[in-house]
Amino acid sequence: MLGGNQIMSPRTTASAVSAPDFVDGLDWLNTDRPLRMADLRGRLVILDFWTYC
């Protein structure tokens, strides 16, 4: 049991899962080349899903 200011490490609470790489042929915005998962490793990534209605 945790108490006070104790924080569990993510390594103790979840197992590592690898995300699949992006498929070829996607349209990318605000980047000069397609991204790869390896390019994002160790970075904070925010996903913003939107659509035209």
Backbone torsions as a table, in degrees:
resi	resn	phi	psi	omega
1	MET	NA	139.0	178.6
2	LEU	-95.3	145.1	177.5
3	GLY	-140.8	157.2	176.4
4	GLY	61.0	-123.0	-174.8
5	ASN	-102.4	20.0	-179.2
6	GLN	-76.4	135.2	178.3
7	ILE	-125.6	131.9	178.4
8	MET	-79.8	141.1	175.8
9	SER	-69.5	142.0	177.0
10	PRO	-57.9	-27.5	179.9
11	ARG	-68.3	-21.8	179.9
12	THR	-92.8	-12.8	-175.2
13	THR	-107.2	-19.3	-178.3
14	ALA	-146.2	151.2	176.4
15	SER	-88.6	156.0	-178.9
16	ALA	-73.0	135.6	178.0
17	VAL	-130.5	128.5	178.7
18	SER	-89.4	133.1	176.7
19	ALA	-81.9	146.6	178.0
20	PRO	-70.7	154.3	177.8
21	ASP	-72.1	159.9	179.3
22	PHE	-70.5	147.1	178.8
23	VAL	-75.8	154.8	177.7
24	ASP	-70.1	151.8	174.5
25	GLY	89.8	7.3	178.6
26	LEU	-76.7	151.3	173.5
27	ASP	-89.1	129.8	-177.9
28	TRP	-115.2	141.9	176.8
29	LEU	-110.6	145.2	174.2
30	ASN	60.6	32.2	175.7
31	THR	-148.5	147.7	-176.8
32	ASP	-87.3	-5.5	178.8
33	ARG	-154.9	160.8	176.5
34	PRO	-61.3	143.8	177.7
35	LEU	-85.1	154.4	172.9
36	ARG	-123.6	155.7	178.3
37	MET	-59.1	-34.8	179.3
38	ALA	-62.6	-30.4	178.2
39	ASP	-68.5	-24.7	-174.8
40	LEU	-98.2	-7.3	-176.6
41	ARG	-58.4	129.3	178.2
42	GLY	82.5	5.2	-179.5
43	ARG	-111.5	154.5	173.3
44	LEU	-79.1	124.9	-177.3
45	VAL	-118.8	127.2	177.3
46	ILE	-110.7	124.1	179.0
47	LEU	-96.6	129.8	179.4
48	ASP	-122.8	104.3	-180.0
49	PHE	-93.8	127.9	177.7
50	TRP	-149.4	164.0	-178.9
51	THR	-147.9	157.6	173.2
52	TYR	-83.1	134.5	179.2
53	CYS	-106.7	NA	NA
